[in-house]
């Protein structure tokens, strides 16, 4: 058992009720997803697929719930709807393009970008 | 035919059936570092105790030319035997026969041995190594799974059920292990998932290997589906044997009493292990070993939700279930996973007449958006439910911090603990001194010339007054303040006193725990 002692201090700390406790962290805690507010201004591909139809142009005013484009994937036509009222500020794909998951498809200028608690 | 000829015929038939999937399939299985099904059973059971059932069962499939195929034992071996003399019923899927696929008669063999286990009131051990449903048998193979799940559920809390994953176990098949009490996995051999890497790739475009998706490590560390993780099949069998020695045969019995052995007090000296500063970490397993017989402790779900420790030990020869916050990891907080882990273990112990020993040292619940959104309310409630519902003897030792909701949840007097002891280092309070001072003396701190100095002073005042076991002791919420080195003696005494405990819950069909 001639294991070398680790030289780096493995301990970290976590805060509960304004007090810091010296402790080790666990993988799942370290890898947890940081929360991000819902961003309505960027429309991303929900799954990989093909853009089969685009209904809007740059500069168009759109309403929440309006059809923006059709993303074909797994032999299904997925309607991508506008999450908010706004104006199309950019379109990054054209009909027939293959897209990967989370690829940015288009951007919207929208007033109520984020839902505020207050 | 004479008797001799009949026996020769029997031997010939047995030889054929015992060949399993043939030498080629057996070689392939072995090249993967795996034993074949019958070897596994023999490795696990006491020598010469395995008595096989249904060796001559044949499959009943007619379509797709299946009627022309002979599948020895229909891909599963079932029977009875003993482990350290304890009776068990066992089945092992044989991957060398049609990939261990589950067809109608294969499932019938399994459900038959399950029914037998229930009738005989003995533990059931299932060794899973199967490619899944036998597609050629269509809906009959689905029926088979359903019949198994139903029996798993009926047997839950009546006989201990152990699942051993020694190969693939995918799709619907995973739900039988998931319904059982303990799941054993082996590195590089066990694979469990609902949808495999292929489907995930086509649907989501995400590439992941089987090992990364549902390998043994994943289930032992991340999902919590597995309770015991081993590096080899042999190690896995040793773990199963050890577990079996700790648990009773069924819910009407107590676990077998062993000869009492003193803990190794030199290696596990409480006064040396234990830092009195509530913010310093230590390994609570050492604390458990300082009070358990022979310093022996069989930890369950060792790698998952490490901020709480659960497992079996013995005190004066009798099995107890330990539940302890682990200050070494995440300061021992309760969170989604640790609540889940503790609650299920408490319910197992309660169902099988195993007294609970709870060691408390936690600052509270883990703060975080991820925790709230993952449902820490719902999961945390499981701990309260499980402790409140449990009628086995419940003994609680508060060693250091017992703040707020964490204090209540960890088998407090209010959830009807039978004995609550506190060490002089215990701090039983509505919250930690820092947090409490910041709220109670907010105004004084804000208005002070030197707010930080005032804050520190108020923290100290609060600490002196409330960060101790005596406030709770004054209300009778704890029964005694004891020296750490007296703990084992108090545990032994409490267990002796509670031998005749016979608490009844109000009549109900069943409760509705926050699953």
Interface residues (C-beta under 8 A of the other chain):
Chain A: X11 X14 X15 X16 X17 X18 X19 X20 X21 X22 X23 X24 X25 X26 X27 X28 X29 X32 X33 X35 X47 X48 X74 X100 X101
Chain B: X202 X203 X204 X205 X206 X221 X222 X278 X279 X280 X281 X305 X306 X307 X327 X328 X329 X330 X331 X332 X333 X337 X363 X364 X365 X366 X367 X368 X369 X370 X373 X403 X404 X431 X432 X433 X434 X435 X436 X438
